[in-house]
C-alpha cells in the first residue's frame, strides 16, 4: 500500500484566511480570541514554508475577524451564552465556567451576563446534575460511608463548587433532588 505524501500548507492570502475562518466557524462556534489563535497558527505554518511578510498576514487576520463579526458568524456574547448554558447542563460550577471562558479569551463582562441571568438556584442545580452523573449522594447505588462522603465532597470542591452547595447537593434526599432537576429542565 502506497503512503500518501503529506502536503505542506498553502501560501497565505486574505481569501484563503477567509475561507479557513468560515470553514472553522462552520464546524464549531468560537470566540474571537480562539479564531485569532487558529488563523495566526495557520499564518505561521505557511510563512515557515513559503516565506512572506508576517505583519501583512497578521493584518489580514484582523480583517478576517472583522469580516466574520460583520457577517454575524463571530460573536463573543453569543459564544459565552452558549458555552455557559452547555457547561451548566453538564453540571459545571460558576467558577469552572468563568475559568473556561477566560481560557477561550472571552472578556469578563461578557461572562457575567449569562451567569447572572440564571437565577439563584443555578449553582445547586448544576451541582445536582454533577452528583447525578457521578452517582454521588442521593443518586448513589449503595449506602455511602463517611470516607466516601468526604471523597465526594472533595470531588465537588475540585469541580469548583463551594462547601455549602456541595454539602446540600450530597445530603439532599433523592426525591427532592429529582424534583429540583426536573423543575430546572
Buried (B, 14 or more C-beta within 10 A) or exposed (E): EEEEEEEEBEEBEBEBBBEBBBEBBEEEBBBBBBBBBBBBEBBBBBBEEEEBEEEEBBEBBEEBBEBBBEEEBBBBBBBBBEBBEEBBEEBBBBEBBBBBBEEBBBBEEBBEEBBEEBEEEBBBBBBBBBBBEBEBBBBBEEEBEEEBBEEBBEBBBEBBBBEEBBBBBBEBEEEEBBEBBEEBE
